Amino acid sequence: MTSRLSVRRIASTAALLAVTMLFGGCASQAPAPVIERAAPVARPAAPAEARALPPLAGAGEYTVKKGDTLYSIALEHGQSYRDIAAWNKLDDPNKIQVGQQLRISMQASEGTVAVTKPVAAPAVVETRPLGAAPAASSTPDAAPAANSEILKREPKAGKLPYSEEALAKLQQPEPASSADAKQEVKPAPAEKPAELPAPPVAGDNVMEWTWPANGKLIGSFVEGGNKGVDISGKTGDTVQAAASGKVILVSSALRGYGNFVIIKHNAAYLSVYAHNSRILVKEEQTVSKGQKIAEIGNSDSDQPMLHFEIRHQGKPVDPLKFLPAR
């Protein structure tokens, strides 16, 4: 009985001793090292992609604006709407969109493109906590720190022993050899694109004009205002062609003109006859000077009258400078 108690005491003592040593060993172990990690280096944001610019209108081109029609564009540039439609492959002349670029001349540049320059990338800014060592630069030609000494390297990959004179000589730009100077080739001048010959322009003394109606002058040409002259008359009075030419438009699609006719006389001049009650000619018809083409009316006007314009390359000019005195 006594021996059993002794064995139990010895076992209990040994177990207590083992537990004590275990906790003591754990208490004596050094704490796990704490490693401070530097804040991540801020990377520059990727430069935003340059937005594609709308095409720029070049010579002989026009960008459609709000309120434009193909007829008004043709009138303002002294062209036939049929020609503009053909140059731009328009199946329906009534369907043009704001911002659309149209070719309005035979000399129009082919495929004018807006050039967008790339945006330069912003400078890289490195952020790190105070006291932290700077991160190694990924740029191969990174500049050394301001307080550090400039690394001295042997000139020409060690072919010469290092010296201040050799280093200074290496840093000087090498002069171009006379042979290289003699072989300098000048770039050949760029070839100019072939241009279509300009259409002949009739002078003022060549064109022969006549008054389009016999009524009194009730409205004169005003620069930036009235684009022609207004001639009074009665409904049904004769409107005649002021010069020989070809009818390029019969329409009522322009606000303020009512029923109107446009005659193209040559590559430079055309004439406009507006507010008619009845039109007697058709598009593509050739007419002679003095031929009856319409009758005076009050379409889109407050009284019977003829509004008459002469345009030189699409720009309104004073008809009184062309019509004979009366």
Backbone bond lengths (Angstrom), bond angles and torsions (degrees), N, CA, C in turn:
res aa  C-N    CA-C-N  psi(-1)  N-CA   C-N-CA  omega(-1)  CA-C   N-CA-C  phi
1 M - - - 1.449 - - 1.505 111.30 -
2 T 1.302 114.98 -43.42 1.474 120.69 -179.97 1.501 110.61 -66.48
3 S 1.291 117.56 -37.67 1.475 121.17 -179.30 1.530 111.23 -67.30
4 R 1.366 117.17 -35.13 1.463 119.97 178.84 1.522 111.37 -65.43
5 L 1.364 115.69 -40.06 1.464 120.37 178.63 1.504 111.12 -64.38
6 S 1.296 115.79 -38.11 1.482 120.43 -179.51 1.524 110.17 -66.21
7 V 1.304 115.48 -40.91 1.473 119.10 179.95 1.526 110.35 -64.80
8 R 1.347 116.97 -42.21 1.463 120.39 179.20 1.525 111.47 -63.22
9 R 1.376 115.21 -40.42 1.469 118.34 179.76 1.524 110.95 -65.26
10 I 1.300 114.84 -41.12 1.483 118.17 -179.64 1.525 109.65 -63.96
11 A 1.342 116.98 -41.07 1.477 120.22 -179.54 1.507 110.94 -65.72
12 S 1.369 116.14 -40.73 1.477 119.41 -179.73 1.511 110.55 -65.47
13 T 1.364 113.96 -41.72 1.477 117.96 -179.97 1.526 110.73 -63.22
14 A 1.332 116.69 -40.65 1.479 120.69 -179.18 1.532 110.78 -65.62
15 A 1.355 115.54 -39.64 1.465 118.96 179.33 1.520 111.21 -66.27
16 L 1.356 115.81 -41.91 1.464 119.68 178.58 1.515 111.41 -62.86
17 L 1.328 114.67 -40.50 1.469 119.68 179.30 1.535 111.10 -64.56
18 A 1.310 115.75 -38.69 1.496 119.23 179.98 1.527 111.57 -66.17
19 V 1.364 114.99 -41.49 1.477 118.70 178.66 1.505 111.07 -64.48
20 T 1.347 115.82 -40.45 1.469 120.30 -179.74 1.518 110.63 -63.46
21 M 1.339 117.39 -42.61 1.464 121.28 -179.83 1.543 110.65 -66.81
22 L 1.358 115.33 -35.85 1.456 118.70 -179.22 1.522 111.20 -64.08
23 F 1.359 116.38 -48.45 1.463 120.26 179.31 1.501 111.87 -67.94
24 G 1.283 115.48 -33.06 1.468 118.43 178.14 1.509 110.97 -67.55
25 G 1.350 116.64 -40.57 1.474 120.25 178.61 1.515 111.84 -64.64
26 C 1.338 115.84 -40.21 1.466 118.86 179.33 1.509 111.33 -65.95
27 A 1.345 115.39 -37.33 1.458 119.16 -178.95 1.507 111.76 -69.42
28 S 1.337 117.74 -27.61 1.463 120.82 -176.04 1.523 112.80 -85.18
29 Q 1.359 117.36 -10.83 1.457 118.51 -178.72 1.528 110.37 -72.15
30 A 1.321 116.46 142.38 1.469 121.69 -179.59 1.526 110.05 -70.72
31 P 1.345 118.18 145.39 1.478 120.33 179.88 1.521 110.91 -64.45
32 A 1.295 114.22 153.01 1.468 119.98 179.92 1.522 109.44 -63.14
33 P 1.343 118.43 136.85 1.472 120.50 -178.86 1.524 110.60 -66.48
34 V 1.326 114.22 141.58 1.461 121.61 177.74 1.516 108.09 -105.15
35 I 1.294 116.17 120.82 1.461 121.39 -177.53 1.520 107.92 -104.36
36 E 1.329 114.50 121.71 1.456 119.15 177.01 1.524 108.57 -83.86
37 R 1.284 114.95 126.58 1.461 120.13 179.21 1.534 109.17 -99.68
38 A 1.311 114.15 131.80 1.464 119.07 179.83 1.520 109.88 -66.71
39 A 1.329 114.00 149.06 1.468 118.60 178.12 1.516 109.65 -60.99
40 P 1.303 117.09 141.09 1.475 119.03 -178.75 1.525 111.00 -60.29
41 V 1.321 114.26 144.26 1.456 120.12 179.24 1.518 109.21 -71.33
42 A 1.353 114.92 129.25 1.471 119.10 -179.14 1.509 109.43 -71.05
43 R 1.293 115.38 127.18 1.464 120.15 178.53 1.521 109.07 -92.75
44 P 1.315 116.33 142.19 1.468 118.29 179.61 1.518 110.96 -66.86
45 A 1.304 112.84 142.48 1.465 117.61 178.22 1.516 109.49 -67.54
46 A 1.301 114.83 143.44 1.463 119.02 179.83 1.516 108.92 -63.71
47 P 1.321 117.68 133.01 1.467 119.50 -179.12 1.514 111.22 -61.05
48 A 1.327 113.09 138.61 1.469 117.79 -179.83 1.512 109.80 -64.83
49 E 1.315 115.83 141.49 1.455 119.85 -179.87 1.521 109.72 -69.23
50 A 1.303 114.35 136.22 1.458 119.30 178.93 1.525 109.49 -64.40
51 R 1.315 113.96 130.19 1.455 117.82 179.29 1.521 110.21 -73.13
52 A 1.291 115.46 142.25 1.462 120.32 -179.10 1.526 108.94 -69.39
53 L 1.338 115.54 127.25 1.441 120.30 179.76 1.524 110.33 -82.15
54 P 1.253 113.38 151.57 1.457 114.95 176.11 1.512 110.71 -65.89
55 P 1.310 115.43 151.12 1.454 117.24 179.87 1.514 111.71 -58.37
56 L 1.314 114.83 141.15 1.435 119.47 178.00 1.521 110.03 -89.10
57 A 1.382 114.73 137.28 1.447 118.03 179.37 1.516 109.85 -74.91
58 G 1.320 116.86 122.30 1.445 121.32 178.58 1.514 110.95 -96.72
59 A 1.331 115.05 -165.55 1.462 119.92 179.92 1.523 109.58 -63.35
60 G 1.337 115.60 132.06 1.453 119.96 179.59 1.506 113.94 74.96
61 E 1.335 117.70 18.47 1.467 121.44 179.33 1.522 109.58 -128.87
62 Y 1.327 116.32 156.04 1.461 121.82 -176.66 1.516 109.29 -143.34
63 T 1.331 116.47 136.52 1.461 122.15 176.92 1.521 109.41 -98.84
64 V 1.305 116.87 122.85 1.465 122.40 -174.99 1.535 110.08 -64.77
65 K 1.335 114.87 133.07 1.461 121.54 178.34 1.527 110.12 -112.09
66 K 1.319 114.81 168.96 1.460 120.03 -179.90 1.525 109.55 -62.78
67 G 1.307 116.61 132.12 1.459 122.26 179.37 1.516 113.82 92.59
68 D 1.324 117.94 -8.33 1.463 120.77 179.11 1.518 111.20 -73.45
69 T 1.299 115.49 148.43 1.461 122.64 166.80 1.521 106.81 -126.68
70 L 1.298 116.41 163.51 1.460 118.68 178.99 1.530 110.55 -64.28
71 Y 1.339 116.44 -30.47 1.457 120.30 179.10 1.524 110.90 -69.00
72 S 1.339 117.05 -43.83 1.467 119.63 -179.91 1.522 111.07 -67.87
73 I 1.327 117.01 -37.43 1.466 120.27 177.68 1.525 110.15 -63.92
74 A 1.324 115.89 -43.79 1.462 119.98 179.52 1.528 110.83 -62.76
75 L 1.333 117.47 -41.91 1.460 121.04 -179.56 1.522 111.04 -64.94
76 E 1.329 116.61 -43.67 1.463 120.28 -177.15 1.522 112.55 -67.92
77 H 1.321 117.46 -18.77 1.467 120.33 -178.87 1.524 112.49 -115.81
78 G 1.336 115.88 10.93 1.453 119.66 174.48 1.511 114.23 64.65
79 Q 1.318 117.05 36.01 1.455 121.43 -177.97 1.521 110.24 -124.05
80 S 1.310 115.04 164.54 1.456 120.90 172.55 1.530 108.63 -84.17
81 Y 1.326 115.64 136.32 1.460 118.22 179.38 1.526 110.74 -63.25
82 R 1.332 116.33 -27.18 1.463 119.53 177.98 1.530 110.69 -66.55
83 D 1.336 115.99 -39.81 1.466 119.12 178.69 1.521 110.74 -65.00
84 I 1.340 116.96 -44.80 1.465 120.27 179.80 1.523 110.19 -62.40
85 A 1.325 116.67 -41.37 1.464 120.18 178.12 1.523 110.76 -62.40
86 A 1.336 116.88 -40.17 1.462 120.09 179.80 1.516 111.55 -69.42
87 W 1.346 117.85 -41.57 1.466 120.96 -179.73 1.525 111.28 -62.92
88 N 1.335 116.63 -32.23 1.460 120.74 -177.31 1.523 113.48 -103.21
89 K 1.351 116.64 6.71 1.460 122.61 177.98 1.523 111.81 54.51
90 L 1.338 115.08 48.16 1.466 121.32 178.88 1.523 108.97 -92.20
91 D 1.314 116.28 117.42 1.465 120.69 178.65 1.530 111.33 -72.63
92 D 1.350 115.89 -35.00 1.462 120.56 -179.44 1.526 108.31 -123.79
93 P 1.329 118.75 110.69 1.471 120.77 -178.65 1.523 113.32 -61.50
94 N 1.324 117.58 -19.04 1.467 120.63 -178.75 1.524 112.78 -83.43
95 K 1.328 117.37 -5.28 1.465 120.35 -176.41 1.521 110.28 -112.23
96 I 1.330 115.53 89.62 1.457 122.24 170.44 1.521 107.43 -128.13
97 Q 1.319 117.15 154.43 1.461 122.00 -173.73 1.518 110.53 -120.43
98 V 1.332 115.43 149.31 1.465 121.08 176.67 1.528 108.71 -60.99
99 G 1.322 116.43 131.82 1.455 121.54 -178.24 1.513 113.72 92.93
100 Q 1.316 116.93 -11.55 1.459 120.42 179.18 1.529 109.84 -69.60
101 Q 1.318 115.86 138.18 1.460 121.02 -178.74 1.524 109.64 -99.79
102 L 1.321 115.26 123.68 1.453 120.94 -175.30 1.523 110.71 -115.15
103 R 1.296 114.73 143.56 1.457 121.15 172.00 1.518 107.68 -85.84
104 I 1.338 116.97 124.48 1.454 120.92 -174.34 1.520 112.18 -121.33
105 S 1.331 116.65 10.52 1.450 119.73 -179.26 1.512 110.03 -151.40
106 M 1.326 116.37 155.98 1.452 120.82 176.15 1.521 110.94 -67.67
107 Q 1.353 116.72 -24.07 1.454 120.79 179.92 1.516 112.49 -92.06
108 A 1.334 118.54 15.21 1.469 120.96 -178.44 1.509 109.61 -62.50
109 S 1.356 116.02 139.41 1.464 120.58 177.44 1.506 109.34 -70.38
110 E 1.310 116.04 142.13 1.465 120.91 -178.08 1.515 109.85 -85.69
111 G 1.345 117.29 115.67 1.457 121.12 171.53 1.510 113.91 66.90
112 T 1.338 117.87 59.21 1.450 119.66 173.96 1.521 108.77 -68.28
113 V 1.333 117.29 131.31 1.463 121.73 -175.16 1.515 108.70 -122.97
114 A 1.324 116.56 134.67 1.455 120.42 174.42 1.514 110.16 -77.59
115 V 1.333 116.05 131.21 1.458 121.00 -178.21 1.521 108.56 -96.07
116 T 1.298 116.98 125.21 1.450 122.63 179.11 1.517 109.03 -109.15
117 K 1.333 116.22 121.53 1.453 120.43 179.69 1.522 109.93 -82.24
118 P 1.362 118.49 141.34 1.458 120.00 179.55 1.513 111.20 -67.82
119 V 1.338 115.82 148.65 1.453 121.48 179.23 1.511 109.18 -84.25
120 A 1.338 117.09 131.20 1.459 121.07 -179.48 1.525 110.25 -67.37
121 A 1.364 116.97 140.24 1.460 121.89 -179.57 1.513 110.18 -70.81
122 P 1.359 119.68 139.78 1.461 121.31 179.67 1.524 111.44 -69.27
123 A 1.318 115.51 158.09 1.467 121.00 179.91 1.520 110.31 -66.73
124 V 1.347 117.36 146.30 1.461 123.00 -179.05 1.517 108.81 -81.46
125 V 1.342 116.84 127.73 1.462 122.45 178.66 1.512 108.23 -112.68
126 E 1.339 116.57 122.50 1.459 121.17 -178.22 1.509 109.15 -96.60
127 T 1.346 117.64 131.85 1.460 122.60 177.61 1.518 108.78 -117.64
128 R 1.317 115.84 134.24 1.469 120.48 178.80 1.519 107.72 -152.08
129 P 1.349 119.51 156.21 1.459 122.33 178.50 1.514 111.27 -67.85
130 L 1.350 115.04 156.05 1.454 120.19 179.85 1.520 110.77 -59.86
131 G 1.324 115.59 138.10 1.453 120.07 177.66 1.495 114.03 86.37
132 A 1.347 117.70 -10.12 1.464 119.44 -178.94 1.511 109.87 -80.67
133 A 1.318 115.30 147.50 1.464 120.26 -179.98 1.513 109.26 -71.57
134 P 1.322 117.03 141.86 1.467 118.81 179.58 1.512 111.37 -65.17
135 A 1.329 114.49 145.45 1.463 119.31 -179.72 1.514 109.95 -73.53
136 A 1.322 114.71 152.12 1.462 119.57 -179.88 1.516 109.28 -66.62
137 S 1.323 117.01 132.17 1.457 121.55 -178.26 1.516 109.91 -73.21
138 S 1.355 113.84 137.68 1.455 118.21 178.10 1.520 111.40 -86.56
139 T 1.357 117.05 -7.56 1.455 120.13 179.88 1.508 109.30 -83.46
140 P 1.330 119.18 128.14 1.453 120.63 -175.62 1.510 112.51 -67.01
141 D 1.328 118.87 -29.89 1.450 120.80 -177.57 1.521 110.73 -106.17
142 A 1.331 116.96 35.96 1.453 119.52 -179.28 1.515 110.02 -63.45
143 A 1.358 115.98 140.63 1.458 120.54 -178.96 1.517 109.65 -73.36
144 P 1.357 120.73 144.84 1.467 123.23 178.27 1.511 110.08 -71.15
145 A 1.337 116.32 161.55 1.459 121.99 178.73 1.511 109.83 -62.13
146 A 1.386 115.52 156.46 1.451 120.17 -174.98 1.523 111.94 -64.79
147 N 1.360 117.77 -36.83 1.453 121.25 -176.09 1.519 113.44 -87.73
148 S 1.327 116.81 -6.78 1.456 118.28 -178.56 1.506 110.19 -86.49
149 E 1.322 117.09 154.15 1.442 121.88 179.17 1.517 110.37 -77.72
150 I 1.340 115.62 148.68 1.457 120.33 178.26 1.514 108.87 -71.28
151 L 1.347 114.65 130.75 1.453 118.90 178.45 1.508 110.24 -65.43
152 K 1.301 115.99 134.40 1.454 121.29 179.58 1.508 108.94 -102.98
153 R 1.294 115.02 123.99 1.439 120.04 -179.59 1.514 109.00 -123.35
154 E 1.294 114.95 153.82 1.453 119.25 -179.38 1.516 109.47 -72.66
155 P 1.325 118.24 138.23 1.466 119.70 -179.85 1.506 112.03 -70.37
156 K 1.341 113.57 151.28 1.458 122.13 176.61 1.523 112.45 52.26
157 A 1.318 115.99 48.31 1.467 122.48 172.99 1.512 111.82 55.10
158 G 1.335 117.20 40.75 1.465 120.34 173.19 1.510 114.72 82.11
159 K 1.306 118.50 11.61 1.451 118.97 179.74 1.528 111.31 -75.91
160 L 1.338 115.74 -25.36 1.460 119.91 177.40 1.521 108.55 -118.42
161 P 1.315 117.88 145.57 1.471 119.53 175.53 1.520 109.82 -66.57
162 Y 1.298 115.22 148.71 1.454 119.27 -176.95 1.520 111.07 -67.40
163 S 1.319 115.17 135.49 1.458 122.83 171.07 1.512 107.33 -159.47
164 E 1.345 116.83 161.52 1.447 120.44 179.12 1.530 110.81 -62.97
165 E 1.351 116.96 -38.44 1.465 120.48 -179.99 1.531 111.04 -65.14
166 A 1.350 115.86 -42.96 1.461 118.71 -179.16 1.527 111.67 -65.88
167 L 1.360 115.04 -38.21 1.459 118.55 178.73 1.522 111.27 -65.41
168 A 1.338 117.62 -42.04 1.457 121.28 179.36 1.520 111.35 -65.66
169 K 1.334 115.79 -37.96 1.464 119.35 179.07 1.517 111.65 -66.57
170 L 1.347 115.67 -36.91 1.462 119.65 179.88 1.519 111.57 -66.25
171 Q 1.348 116.40 -35.75 1.462 120.65 -176.37 1.525 112.87 -74.03
172 Q 1.336 117.14 -15.53 1.456 119.86 177.91 1.529 110.45 -76.15
173 P 1.371 117.95 140.17 1.476 119.04 177.87 1.512 111.45 -68.02
174 E 1.316 114.87 138.50 1.450 119.96 -179.26 1.518 109.86 -74.75
175 P 1.348 118.77 130.74 1.475 120.80 179.50 1.518 111.20 -68.24
176 A 1.326 115.19 145.52 1.467 119.58 178.97 1.515 109.87 -69.94
177 S 1.286 115.74 139.06 1.456 120.40 -179.49 1.511 109.87 -71.54
178 S 1.338 115.21 154.20 1.469 120.35 -179.84 1.521 110.89 -62.17
179 A 1.350 116.33 -33.85 1.467 119.22 179.48 1.516 111.12 -64.20
180 D 1.380 115.36 -40.48 1.462 118.27 178.67 1.523 110.91 -66.33
181 A 1.355 115.36 -35.88 1.459 118.55 -179.41 1.517 111.10 -66.59
182 K 1.337 115.95 -37.47 1.457 119.06 -179.51 1.524 111.53 -70.35
183 Q 1.350 116.32 -28.86 1.454 119.92 -176.26 1.524 113.18 -88.67
184 E 1.342 115.80 7.59 1.464 118.30 179.95 1.524 109.72 -64.53
185 V 1.300 116.34 126.45 1.459 122.13 -176.45 1.511 108.67 -107.88
186 K 1.297 116.92 124.44 1.451 121.42 178.26 1.526 109.73 -79.44
187 P 1.347 116.69 138.32 1.471 118.20 -179.86 1.514 111.21 -64.66
188 A 1.314 114.21 142.14 1.465 119.81 179.77 1.520 109.59 -70.62
189 P 1.320 117.96 139.58 1.474 119.90 179.55 1.517 110.99 -62.20
190 A 1.365 113.90 140.49 1.470 118.86 -178.79 1.518 110.09 -65.83
191 E 1.306 114.37 138.70 1.456 119.48 179.49 1.518 110.52 -74.95
192 K 1.300 116.57 133.81 1.455 120.92 179.46 1.528 109.62 -77.79
193 P 1.336 116.48 137.12 1.467 118.18 178.57 1.521 110.71 -65.00
194 A 1.298 113.73 146.29 1.466 118.79 -179.43 1.518 109.54 -65.40
195 E 1.300 116.69 130.98 1.455 122.14 -179.19 1.527 109.37 -109.36
196 L 1.322 113.75 143.43 1.452 118.38 176.69 1.521 109.51 -72.66
197 P 1.297 118.74 143.89 1.470 120.13 179.74 1.516 110.68 -62.28
198 A 1.334 115.28 140.09 1.458 120.17 -179.78 1.513 109.88 -67.26
199 P 1.329 117.10 140.28 1.467 119.17 -179.96 1.518 110.33 -66.73
200 P 1.313 118.09 148.22 1.463 120.02 179.30 1.514 110.95 -65.87
201 V 1.316 116.25 138.34 1.457 122.24 -179.88 1.516 108.27 -109.82
202 A 1.304 115.82 123.57 1.460 119.65 -179.58 1.506 110.15 -77.54
203 G 1.309 117.48 137.30 1.451 121.66 178.29 1.516 111.11 -77.84
204 D 1.338 115.86 165.24 1.458 120.04 -178.58 1.525 111.81 -62.51
205 N 1.358 116.44 -31.35 1.454 119.48 -177.17 1.532 112.58 -81.03
206 V 1.358 116.75 -10.02 1.456 120.19 -179.78 1.527 110.56 -89.16
207 M 1.331 115.98 -41.57 1.461 119.82 -179.53 1.525 110.04 -69.83
208 E 1.300 116.07 135.08 1.471 122.11 177.52 1.529 108.32 -110.33
209 W 1.331 115.77 116.85 1.454 121.59 -175.74 1.523 110.34 -111.66
210 T 1.325 114.41 156.19 1.460 121.68 172.83 1.522 108.41 -137.74
211 W 1.330 116.00 159.02 1.458 119.50 -179.55 1.534 109.75 -66.61
212 P 1.345 117.80 135.78 1.468 120.72 -177.58 1.525 113.35 -78.65
213 A 1.328 118.42 -14.78 1.469 121.30 178.98 1.531 107.98 -152.66
214 N 1.327 115.78 163.52 1.464 120.63 -174.34 1.520 113.12 -98.51
215 G 1.310 119.63 0.14 1.456 121.64 -177.49 1.520 113.18 -73.61
216 K 1.338 113.58 179.22 1.458 120.31 -179.99 1.535 110.72 -80.92
217 L 1.314 114.19 152.79 1.466 120.27 176.95 1.525 108.59 -78.22
218 I 1.331 117.25 118.27 1.470 120.90 -178.96 1.525 111.96 -116.73
219 G 1.305 117.85 -2.79 1.464 121.14 178.60 1.517 110.29 -153.09
220 S 1.344 116.74 128.40 1.460 121.53 -177.11 1.522 111.51 -101.11
221 F 1.319 114.97 163.68 1.466 122.00 177.30 1.524 109.53 -68.24
222 V 1.334 115.86 136.03 1.465 122.12 177.40 1.525 107.79 -131.48
223 E 1.325 116.89 121.82 1.457 121.17 178.95 1.523 109.73 -60.57
224 G 1.333 116.30 122.96 1.459 120.84 -178.46 1.512 113.68 79.44
225 G 1.345 118.20 -0.31 1.459 122.43 179.46 1.516 110.67 -125.25
226 N 1.339 115.77 -106.55 1.461 120.79 178.11 1.529 108.81 -70.42
227 K 1.327 117.37 120.54 1.456 121.87 -173.34 1.521 113.44 -84.04
228 G 1.330 117.44 1.18 1.459 121.00 179.04 1.507 110.32 -158.11
229 V 1.333 116.15 -150.76 1.464 121.74 176.92 1.523 108.22 -121.06
230 D 1.338 115.15 155.15 1.459 121.59 179.14 1.530 108.62 -114.67
231 I 1.323 116.18 130.65 1.468 123.01 -176.63 1.523 108.15 -120.10
232 S 1.313 116.48 126.84 1.461 120.76 -178.24 1.524 110.53 -74.33
233 G 1.334 115.69 164.84 1.458 120.83 178.75 1.509 110.36 174.64
234 K 1.314 115.58 178.11 1.449 122.28 176.61 1.514 109.71 -105.08
235 T 1.309 114.95 152.73 1.459 119.29 178.75 1.521 110.13 -57.68
236 G 1.315 115.53 124.77 1.452 121.01 -179.76 1.510 113.73 102.77
237 D 1.365 118.14 -12.16 1.460 120.23 177.16 1.531 110.35 -61.64
238 T 1.326 114.34 153.97 1.465 120.11 -174.87 1.523 112.34 -72.43
239 V 1.349 114.43 136.92 1.463 123.00 168.27 1.523 106.07 -114.57
240 Q 1.333 117.17 123.34 1.456 121.27 -177.00 1.525 111.26 -117.99
241 A 1.320 115.13 155.96 1.457 120.46 178.83 1.520 109.80 -66.28
242 A 1.324 117.05 129.99 1.462 121.49 -177.91 1.522 112.13 -75.22
243 A 1.341 117.27 -18.05 1.466 122.26 177.82 1.516 107.36 -161.01
244 S 1.313 115.78 162.13 1.468 119.85 178.90 1.519 110.17 -68.27
245 G 1.332 116.06 149.37 1.466 119.32 179.07 1.512 112.12 173.43
246 K 1.322 115.13 -157.09 1.457 122.34 -176.58 1.526 109.65 -129.27
247 V 1.318 117.20 130.97 1.464 121.51 178.75 1.529 108.62 -70.89
248 I 1.330 116.14 121.54 1.470 119.53 -179.12 1.526 112.35 -108.71
249 L 1.336 117.92 -13.62 1.464 118.69 179.19 1.519 110.26 -158.05
250 V 1.337 115.28 132.72 1.463 124.34 169.10 1.511 105.43 -127.45
251 S 1.337 117.35 115.32 1.467 118.79 -171.46 1.527 110.48 -160.67
252 S 1.319 114.52 175.12 1.469 122.26 171.90 1.525 108.71 -137.99
253 A 1.342 115.48 27.76 1.460 120.72 -171.58 1.521 113.90 -90.37
254 L 1.342 118.53 -3.81 1.459 120.57 179.99 1.523 109.60 -103.58
255 R 1.331 115.50 125.40 1.460 119.92 -179.19 1.528 110.15 -63.30
256 G 1.317 116.27 134.71 1.451 121.39 178.17 1.508 114.74 90.54
257 Y 1.331 118.03 -3.78 1.461 121.16 -178.34 1.530 112.84 -109.83
258 G 1.320 117.54 -19.95 1.449 119.70 -176.73 1.520 110.68 63.75
259 N 1.338 116.25 -141.27 1.469 120.56 175.82 1.526 108.13 -81.89
260 F 1.312 117.16 118.96 1.468 118.97 -173.84 1.522 111.27 -135.26
261 V 1.342 113.39 161.74 1.454 122.97 179.42 1.526 107.62 -129.05
262 I 1.337 116.36 140.35 1.467 121.32 173.50 1.521 108.23 -121.50
263 I 1.337 115.75 128.71 1.460 122.12 177.26 1.522 108.76 -115.12
264 K 1.329 116.46 129.14 1.457 121.45 175.96 1.521 107.75 -97.63
265 H 1.343 116.40 124.13 1.462 121.30 -175.05 1.522 112.20 -95.00
266 N 1.316 117.46 -35.31 1.467 122.63 174.87 1.519 107.59 -163.00
267 A 1.323 117.05 -164.28 1.463 119.64 -175.87 1.520 112.56 -68.88
268 A 1.337 118.26 -14.64 1.459 120.30 -174.70 1.527 113.82 -112.20
269 Y 1.337 118.08 -32.26 1.449 120.66 -170.32 1.528 112.74 -117.46
270 L 1.340 114.00 143.02 1.460 121.16 169.61 1.514 108.28 -144.27
271 S 1.331 116.62 162.87 1.462 121.68 -179.97 1.520 109.64 -131.38
272 V 1.343 115.24 151.95 1.462 122.75 -175.25 1.537 108.63 -124.04
273 Y 1.338 116.66 137.81 1.469 123.63 -179.52 1.531 106.85 -129.47
274 A 1.342 117.57 113.76 1.463 120.67 -171.27 1.530 112.39 -122.16
275 H 1.349 115.49 166.03 1.477 126.77 177.79 1.538 112.64 71.24
276 N 1.319 117.76 24.81 1.466 120.57 -177.27 1.530 111.43 -72.01
277 S 1.343 114.82 150.27 1.468 119.88 173.81 1.525 110.25 -88.14
278 R 1.328 116.22 -30.04 1.456 120.90 179.58 1.518 109.17 -149.04
279 I 1.355 115.80 139.91 1.463 121.29 179.70 1.524 108.15 -113.50
280 L 1.336 116.56 133.23 1.460 121.72 -171.56 1.527 113.37 -109.93
281 V 1.313 118.45 4.57 1.469 121.23 -179.45 1.526 109.43 -124.33
282 K 1.316 114.93 166.28 1.456 121.35 -179.89 1.525 109.96 -121.07
283 E 1.316 114.89 162.34 1.458 119.98 177.64 1.530 110.62 -63.16
284 E 1.324 115.55 145.42 1.460 124.97 -179.22 1.528 112.25 74.93
285 Q 1.336 117.23 3.87 1.467 119.87 178.83 1.523 110.11 -83.49
286 T 1.330 116.71 137.61 1.462 122.24 176.06 1.522 109.11 -88.13
287 V 1.352 115.24 133.09 1.464 120.13 -178.82 1.520 108.79 -125.64
288 S 1.312 115.16 158.26 1.464 121.32 177.92 1.522 110.03 -109.10
289 K 1.317 115.28 160.54 1.469 120.03 -179.84 1.531 109.98 -61.19
290 G 1.330 115.77 132.36 1.464 121.16 179.83 1.507 114.21 87.64
291 Q 1.351 119.15 -4.91 1.463 121.54 -179.97 1.524 109.95 -72.62
292 K 1.339 115.95 138.34 1.465 119.75 178.21 1.524 109.21 -70.72
293 I 1.333 116.11 125.07 1.461 120.72 -177.44 1.531 112.56 -118.45
294 A 1.355 117.14 -18.50 1.468 119.61 -177.40 1.521 109.13 -163.86
295 E 1.358 114.61 -179.75 1.460 121.59 176.25 1.521 109.00 -128.16
296 I 1.331 114.05 141.17 1.468 119.87 -177.49 1.532 110.13 -61.36
297 G 1.331 115.47 143.83 1.465 121.63 177.97 1.519 110.17 -153.19
298 N 1.320 115.36 -169.27 1.465 120.76 179.55 1.524 111.25 -125.42
299 S 1.344 117.61 32.38 1.470 120.28 177.85 1.531 109.28 -67.09
300 D 1.313 115.73 121.28 1.469 123.69 -178.63 1.531 112.01 60.53
301 S 1.329 116.69 33.81 1.469 121.88 174.21 1.522 108.37 -146.11
302 D 1.333 116.70 162.47 1.464 119.68 -175.88 1.527 112.95 -89.04
303 Q 1.337 119.30 -1.65 1.456 122.63 177.88 1.518 108.97 -158.04
304 P 1.341 118.50 158.65 1.463 120.07 177.24 1.529 110.14 -63.20
305 M 1.288 116.70 128.57 1.457 121.45 -177.34 1.522 109.19 -169.25
306 L 1.325 115.81 166.35 1.457 122.11 172.99 1.516 108.17 -117.86
307 H 1.315 115.54 123.58 1.471 120.59 171.32 1.523 106.98 -96.71
308 F 1.341 115.86 121.49 1.467 121.28 -173.59 1.535 109.79 -122.37
309 E 1.344 115.44 131.16 1.464 121.04 178.39 1.519 110.46 -126.34
310 I 1.330 115.74 147.65 1.457 122.86 165.99 1.523 106.61 -119.45
311 R 1.327 115.46 130.12 1.469 119.91 -178.94 1.524 109.75 -122.71
312 H 1.332 113.87 134.80 1.468 121.05 176.86 1.525 108.03 -108.64
313 Q 1.329 115.69 111.12 1.462 122.44 -176.15 1.536 111.28 52.69
314 G 1.329 115.04 39.77 1.452 122.23 175.87 1.515 114.49 89.70
315 K 1.326 118.13 -14.90 1.468 120.44 -177.41 1.521 109.89 -92.93
316 P 1.350 117.53 128.59 1.471 119.42 179.19 1.526 111.00 -64.07
317 V 1.328 116.13 136.78 1.461 122.51 175.91 1.527 108.11 -126.70
318 D 1.330 116.27 163.24 1.458 120.89 -177.65 1.532 110.01 -71.36
319 P 1.335 118.75 115.17 1.477 120.27 -179.29 1.513 113.18 -61.49
320 L 1.349 118.36 -27.32 1.458 120.57 -177.43 1.520 111.97 -65.71
321 K 1.345 117.32 -18.23 1.462 119.84 176.87 1.526 112.04 -80.54
322 F 1.328 116.65 -8.72 1.471 121.83 -177.89 1.518 112.27 -114.59
323 L 1.342 116.84 -34.41 1.463 120.65 -177.74 1.521 110.70 -74.72
324 P 1.329 117.42 147.49 1.468 119.49 178.13 1.523 111.60 -68.31
325 A 1.316 115.30 151.24 1.475 119.86 178.38 1.520 109.76 -67.24
326 R 1.338 114.79 147.22 1.463 118.63 176.90 1.529 110.04 -145.99
